Amino acid sequence: MVVCIQIKYRAIIKKLIKMETKFINVLVCPLCKKKLEYNRSENELICLFDKLAFPIKDDVPFMIESEARLLD
């Protein structure tokens, strides 16, 4: 029973990761309209062109320039 639940849980996690990746591929920088990179460890969307990191809070990306932090 426990093994069956673990297998289903892993399948759900894989589907969520796939959906997350597709969603991120649709998002673009609100300033330059270029592709964003996802930084999983910092939970941010990165614009390499503008050198900005947009935070993701409670699974919602804050795509506002005033909310972004400047990258070094």
C-alpha positions in Angstrom: 0.0 0.0 0.0 2.7 2.5 1.0 4.8 1.6 -2.1 1.8 2.2 -4.3 1.2 5.7 -2.8 4.9 6.6 -3.2 4.8 5.6 -6.9 1.7 7.7 -7.5 3.2 10.6 -5.5 6.4 10.5 -7.7 4.3 10.4 -10.9 2.4 13.5 -9.7 5.6 15.3 -8.9 7.0 14.6 -12.3 3.8 15.9 -14.0 4.0 19.1 -11.9 7.6 19.7 -12.8 6.8 19.2 -16.5 3.9 21.7 -16.2 6.2 24.1 -14.3 8.8 24.0 -17.1 6.2 24.6 -19.8 4.8 27.5 -17.8 8.2 29.1 -17.3 9.0 28.7 -21.0 6.0 31.0 -21.8 7.0 33.8 -19.4 9.2 36.6 -20.7 10.9 39.5 -19.0 8.3 42.4 -18.7 11.0 44.9 -19.7 12.9 43.4 -22.7 10.5 40.5 -23.6 13.4 38.0 -23.6 13.4 34.5 -22.2 13.7 34.0 -18.5 15.8 31.4 -16.7 14.4 29.7 -13.5 16.7 29.6 -10.5 15.2 26.8 -8.4 17.5 27.4 -5.4 16.6 31.1 -5.0 13.0 30.6 -6.4 13.4 33.4 -8.9 13.0 34.0 -12.6 16.2 35.5 -14.0 16.6 37.9 -17.0 20.2 37.7 -18.1 19.8 40.6 -20.5 18.5 43.1 -17.9 20.4 41.4 -15.0 17.2 41.2 -12.9 15.8 38.5 -10.7 12.1 38.4 -10.3 10.9 36.6 -7.1 8.4 33.8 -6.9 6.3 34.1 -3.7 3.6 31.5 -2.9 4.0 30.0 -6.4 3.2 33.4 -8.0 5.9 35.2 -10.1 6.2 38.9 -9.3 7.0 40.3 -12.7 7.3 43.9 -11.5 10.5 45.9 -12.0 10.2 47.3 -8.5 10.0 43.8 -7.0 13.1 42.5 -8.9 16.5 42.5 -7.5 19.5 43.6 -9.5 22.1 40.8 -10.2 25.8 41.5 -9.9 
